[in-house]
Amino acid sequence: MSGNTVPYHLRVNKFVDRQLFLELIENVARYQPMGDVAYISMGGGYLEDFRVLHQAFGIRRMLSFDMDAWMIDRQEVNKPYGFIRCKCAKSEEIIRDFDNIRHEMVGDDGRLIIWLDYTEASMRHDQLYDLEQLTKKLNHGDIFRITMNAYRPSFGNKEGYQLARRAEETDALTITEWWNNQLVDQLKDYMPDDRKDAEFMSSDDEFAITLGRAAKIAAQNGMRTRNPLLIEPLMSIVYADKQQMITITGIVLGESQRDLFRERFRWGEWPYDPGPRWDNFVRLGVPHLSVKERHQVHDLIGANGQADLSGVHFKLNADPAMHESMLQQYLRHYRRYPTFAPVDNM
């Protein structure tokens, strides 16, 4: 199945994640024009990412795919522009036929942006294998983006762990160890050697780091024989509207072009560098605020972008520290906050 069919404007943090992606592409556009690239993604029911990428950059060569025919039927109804092609296909089929798809959309030397927007927690190894096979086919200037489920309880809840213990299906002494054993079995060769201990499954943040490093292994496996090409990681994001997800974005570059890319991108000014391990995550936890609550916060924002939060007369959480953290998240991303439902989706 493709990405979640819930609209972006009902998932605040996924919406912000997408806005950050647009800002990233704006920076890449200083290095190479975006209007003539092709965009391939799992568009979901509303193809919202297609709408905004066309509006921002004029991209018209667009392909949305999904393994379910009923979803493709829905996309044909909801696609915001007639030039968007919707195809019933699995991700592995798209990747297997990637060279032909490139040729049809932009020619053999044309550039693409591809977003593998996964949600299934049980298929992480297959998703990483997709990424490895994809990077074997990416060319200089191509951008890839992968979203994966990073929700620890996807391996089972407390009751499931206790049932497994009683049935002698596991000898794990804690639920964290039980989750970790399943993760090691699931990721197989993509499991980072230095992350196999259960301590690295002890928190949501640690799990996200492990998956981020696994994605790096998969992507770089695909580049092993592709010198002088390399992957420049651009941004790693972790967010949760319901279940925690991670999203990692990178660009393929010729090694000789890396310095020029960074100069034009203004890399030194980019606040979201994922680091050499791809695990320096932008952590999104933007709260849902009513219109009146947003206006109250906005009234407190000064010319320097700071706000005296003592003037906020509502609580987002009973815990003062959590309340403060949630408000700071909103202040950091209020310009990216969804404020209306696009007419295209109504």
Number of C-alpha atoms within 10 A of each C-alpha: 15 21 18 16 12 11 18 21 18 14 16 24 26 22 20 23 21 18 19 18 21 17 12 17 22 17 18 21 15 15 17 17 13 22 15 17 22 21 24 23 24 27 26 24 24 23 25 21 21 23 18 16 19 18 11 14 17 14 19 20 19 22 20 24 23 24 16 14 13 12 22 23 14 14 23 20 11 17 23 18 14 8 12 20 16 23 20 17 16 16 24 16 12 19 19 15 11 16 15 13 17 19 12 12 20 15 12 13 11 17 23 24 20 22 21 22 22 22 19 16 17 13 15 22 21 14 25 22 20 22 26 21 20 23 25 17 16 26 20 19 23 20 26 24 20 21 20 26 23 28 17 21 15 13 18 14 12 12 10 12 21 14 12 16 17 11 9 10 10 15 11 17 10 14 22 20 19 20 21 24 18 13 23 18 11 16 19 11 14 21 21 18 10 8 19 15 13 18 13 19 24 16 11 16 16 16 21 29 23 22 26 26 19 25 29 24 19 23 23 18 17 19 21 13 10 15 9 12 19 21 24 21 21 23 24 27 25 28 23 19 17 9 13 18 21 25 29 24 22 22 20 20 20 17 14 11 13 15 11 11 20 17 12 14 20 14 15 9 8 13 9 16 18 21 14 11 14 24 26 18 22 19 16 21 20 24 18 18 15 10 9 9 14 16 11 16 20 13 12 16 14 10 7 6 9 12 18 11 15 8 11 14 9 9 14 15 12 8 10 11 10 13 15 16 17 20 22 18 15 21 20 15 16 17 11 16 21 18 13 8 12 13 6 12 14 7
